[in-house]
């Protein structure tokens, strides 16, 4: 392929990528793309013609907008800032970055890419971190102030309570993850056993590299930018042939009347313009519309509904201070007689249902499989806990430093300054 040429009109060369990445300069673009490689495990040849060093950059429209999203926000990434030190990164910096990325996804991306990201589990989690990180810092700070400053608060009692609650939280986190993992593995095994031929017919033979990317994209606790990078990597697997110049135009060059109607220059691929100055907005819009038909709209609607429900809860959720100010706060147990009756009646129904279930179990032969299943999960937790303690040796000094800073304030009789 001649230097500076694109395989398809709808694709992007370096100059066009600079423009949609925030109209940045060439040195800035080169700096951002290098940081992208380092952060997300890409190689310099991944976006070059023929996958060879020093060849021209080439970015298929299949993922160019996703890459531009990350490049536009590169300077705000906590690990990409000038003279950054990972040990000095703050929660506020991470929240600020999540805010910008999530806003860009919602407001700047073509709808097909927005919809794709919405269907990935980590998107909702990133939105929640965007909204709640500052709340967590505020509440945790107040907790530290309370246990070190309130005159009649027993520091030992507070630490004892916190240790119990954290122990319970650690077990519940593992328990939920354990059951979700088993369910996922069971579904995957069922699909492999019953739908293998259909899956291979639709998607081709299994590809371990692609499967690994898919598994990582399905993880809930990915950073949103890492999720987008995985999506780019996944699409890159399906567009490799374009880098060898084997792609075909999205709109047929033979249909000249249609191209003229769309205002597109009728030129063969090897004579396409070098600077990408002609407007391709219409053709790219049509291409993205075609891609959108491959997105599961049912999953998009569910994701939108869940996100909307979360936003409504967030808007109506009030801190105790806010409730006291607007006079809606009620002390625990301080409720109307009707509310108390409603709660008691609900509890009675639940207890009656549980009692009936137990009576039925007494009459039937006992099945110990459930108990053995739970016992296995508990044994797994013990093994996980012991291994986690071994693996967290580097983290413990950091936590030790954090707790030490808290206890310093306890030793200071005047409390936190």
N, C-alpha and C positions, 0 to 999 in steps of 0.2 A: 504493500500500500504506500503511495507517495506520502512524503512527510506532510503533516498538518491536515491530512484528509480524514474525514469521518466515514464510517461504514454506512450509516443511514443519516438522512437529513435530521431526524428527530433527536439524534444523539448529541453529545457535548464534547467539545475539545477543551483545552485548558483555558482559553480566553473566555469562552462562555461560562465555564465553571467558576472563574474568578468573579464574573458579574453576578451570578445567582448566589454566590457565597458572601455577598455583601459588597460587591464591587471593590474588592481588595487588590492591592498591588501584587506584582509577580513575586517579589521577595516574601511578602506576607503570606501569599498562597503557598509557596514552597515550604515556609516555616510551619503553617497550619497542617499541611498534608503530611509532613514528617512527624509532627506530634500525633496525628491520627494513626499513623503506622505504629508508633511506639506504644500508644495507649491501648490499642485494640488488637494488636497482633497481626497486622497486615504487612505485606512485603512491598517494597518499592516497585516491583514489576507487576503487581496485581492490577494496576490501572494503566498499563502501557501496552501499546500495539504489539501483538505477538508475544506478550509477556516477557519482553526482553529489556535489559537495562539500556538506558539512554534513548529508547524509542519514544515516540510522541505519547503524551497522555491521551487516554480515550475513556470516556464515561458514558456508557449506555443510558438511555432515558429510563430504563427499567429501574434504576436506583439512584440516578444522579441527584434528584431532589433530596433524597435521604442523606446523601453524603454532604450536600450543600448545607443542610440543616445543622449538622455537627460542626462543619467548618465555620459557619456564621457565628456559632456560639463558642468557638474554640478558646478565644481569649478569656472567657469567663469560667472555664473549667478550673476547679481548684488545683488540679495537678499540672495545669498548663500555664498558669500565671508566671510572670517574670520573677525569678529568684524565689520561687515557692519552695517551702519545706513541708513535706507531708506531715511531719509531727506538729506543725503549727496550723494545719487546716482546721477551720472552725465549722460548727454546725450552721452558722449563719451563711457562710460562703457556699456550703453545699445546698442549702435551701434556696439561695439566690440563683444558683445554677439550675436547679430543678424548676424554679419558677420560669426562667427564660426558655428552657427546653420545652416544658409542657405548654407554655403559651404559644411557642413557635409551631408545635405540632397542631394545636387547635386552630391557629389563625393563619398560618403561612403555607402549609403543605397542601398540594393537590389532594382532593378528598380520598382518592384511592389509597394513598400512603397513610393518611390520617386513619382511615378505616382499618388498614392492616395493623397499625400500632395499637389501636383500640382493642383489637381482639387478642392481644398478647397479655398474659396475666400481670406482668410487671408494670404495665401502664397505670392501672388503678393504684397500685402500691406507691408508685412515684408521685402521683397526684396527691395522695394522702400525706406523703412526706413533705411535699411542697407546702401543704396547708398547715401541717401539725408540728413540724420540727421546732418552730419558735415557741409553740405552746408547751412542748415537752421541756425545752430549756427553761422556760419560765416556771413551770410547775416543779421541776427538779430543783431549781435554784431556791424556790420558796421552801421546799421540803428541807433543804440543807440549812437554810436560815432558821427554820422552826426548831430543828433538833439541836441547834447550837446556840440559839439566842433566847428562846422562850424560857422565862425564869423557872417555871414549875414543870417543865417537860423533862422526864427522865431520859437521858441520853441512852443509857443501857436498855431501857424498855423499848425505845424507838428502834435501836439496832436489832434487838431480839425480834421485834415484829417484822422488820424489814427482811431479816434473814429467813424467817418462815415464809413470807410471801414470795420472796425470790426463789426459794426452793420449790414451792408449789408452781410458780410460773415456769421455771425451767423444765419441770416434769411435764406440764401441760403443753408447752411448746414442742417438746420431743414427741409426746403422745400424738398430737395432731398431725405432725409431720410424718410419723410412722404409719398411721392409718392412710393418709393421703398417698404416700409412696406405694403402699401395698395395693391400693385401688388402681393407681396408674399402671403399675406393673401387671396387674390382673387384666386390665382393659387391653394393654399392649399385647399380652400373650393370647388373649381371645381373638384379637384382630389377626395376629399371625397364624393362628390355628384355623380360623374359619374364613378369612377374607384375603388370604395371601395372594391367590390367583387374581382376584379382582383388583387388589392394590397394585400388583405388578403390571397389570394391563393398563391401569389408569396412569401410574406414575413411573413405570419402568422397574427394572431390578433394584433391589436394595443397594444403597450406597452408604457405607459406614460413615464417611465424612459428612454427608448430608444429614444422616440420622443423628449424628452427634450435635450438629448445629441445631436441628429441630428440638432435641432434648434440652439443650441449653436455653433455647428461646422459651420453652415451656416453663422454665423455673420462675417462681414468683418473685424471689428477692434479688433480681438483677437491677442494676442501676439503669435508668431509662436510656441514657446515651449508649451503654453497653448493649442493651436490647436492640437499638437501632443499628449498631455496628454488626450485630449478628444477622439482622435482617438483610443488610447490605451483603454480608458474606454468603448468606443463603441464596440470594438472587444472583450473585456473582457466579455461583456454581452452574446456574441455568443459562448464563449468557456468555460462557467462555468462548463459544464458537465465533462470537462477534469480533473478538480480539484478533482472529485470524483472517478477518475480512470476508467471512462466509455468510454474513447476514444478508437479509433482503429488505428493501424499502417497506415501510409500513403501508404507504399508499403506492399503488402500482404506477411506475413511470409511464406505462402505456396509456393510462387514462388521462391524457393531457387536458381535456375539457374540465375534468374535476379539479385537477391541480390548479389550472388557471382560475377557476371559480373560487378556490380557496386562497388565491393570491400567492401561490407557491411557484418558485422558479422551476422550470422543467429542465433539469440537467442530470446527466448520468452520474453515478456515484464517484467515479474517479476524476470528475471535473467539478466536484462540489466546491463551493467557495472556501477559502482558507481561513477567513476571519470570523465566519459565523454571524455576520451582521444582518442577514435577511431575517425577517420575522417568521418564526416557525410556531408561534403560539397556537394557531388553529390546529395544525397537524398534531402537535404534542397533546393538545386538549383531547382530540379524538383518540389518540393512542391511550391516554390515561383512562378515558371512558371505556375503552375496550378492556383494559386491565381490570377495571372495577367490576366487570361481570364475573371475574374469577374469584372475587372476594366473597366469602360466606356472609351474606347480608343479615342472615338470622343471628349470627354471632355478633355482628356489629350492633344490631338493635338491642341485644341483651346487654352488651357492654355499655352502650349509651344509657340504657335504663338503669343499670347498676350505678353508673357514674352520676346520673341525675339524682337518684335516691340518696347517694352519699352526700352530694352537694346540699340537698334539702335538709338532711340531718345536721350537716355542719353549720348551716345558717341558723338553725333553730337551737343548736346546742349552746348552752350558756354555762359559764363558770359559776361557782357558788357566789362569788363577789357580784357578778352581773345579776344573778337571781335576787340577791339581797337588795341591790339598788332598785330593781324594778318591782320589788315586793312579791315576787313569785316563789321565793324560797320557802321550803317547809323543813323544819327539823325532822330527823328520822323518827318515824312513829307519829308525827303530828299530821294527821290527815282527817278528813271528814268521816262521819259514821258510815255514809253510803260507800265511800271508797274502801273502808275497812271491811264492810260486808262483801263487797265485790271480790276483794282479794281472798278472804276466807272461803267464800263459795268456790272460787277457782281452785284453791288448795285442796278443799274437800273432794272435789271431782277428781283431781289428780291422784289423791291418796286412795280413793275408792277404786280407780282404774288400776293402780299399782297393786292394791290388795287382791283384786280379782285375778290379776295376772299371776301373782304368787300362788294363789289357791289352785289355779289351773296347773302350774308347774309342779305342785305337790302331787297332783293326781297322775301326772305323766312321768315316764322313766326319765331320770336325770341325764342330761347331756353335758358332759364335762368338757366338750370341745371349746366352748366359749371361754371357760375359765382357763383352759390350757393356752388358748390364744392370747388372752390378756397376760397370763404368766410369762409367755414368751416375749411379749412386748416389754414387760417389766425387766426381764433379764437383759434384753437388748439395751434398755435405758441405763442399767448399771454398767454394762460394758462401754456404752457411749460416754457416760459420765466420767469413767475412769480414764478413757482414752483422751477425752477433751481436756481433762486436767493435765495430762502429760503433754498434749499438743499446745497448750496455752502458756507455756513457760515464758515466752517472750512477751505475752500480753500481761501477765501477772504483775511485773514491775510497773507497767503503766497504770493499771488499776490500783496498785499499791500506792503509787504517787498521788492519784486522784483522791483516794480515801484519806491518805495522809493530809492532803490539803484541806479536806473537810474537817478532820480531827484537830488540825492546827487552830481552826476557828473555835472549836469546843474548848481547847486549852486557853484561848484568849478570853478572859472573863468579860471583856466588853463586846464580844460577839463579832460578827462580820462588819467590817468598816464600810 
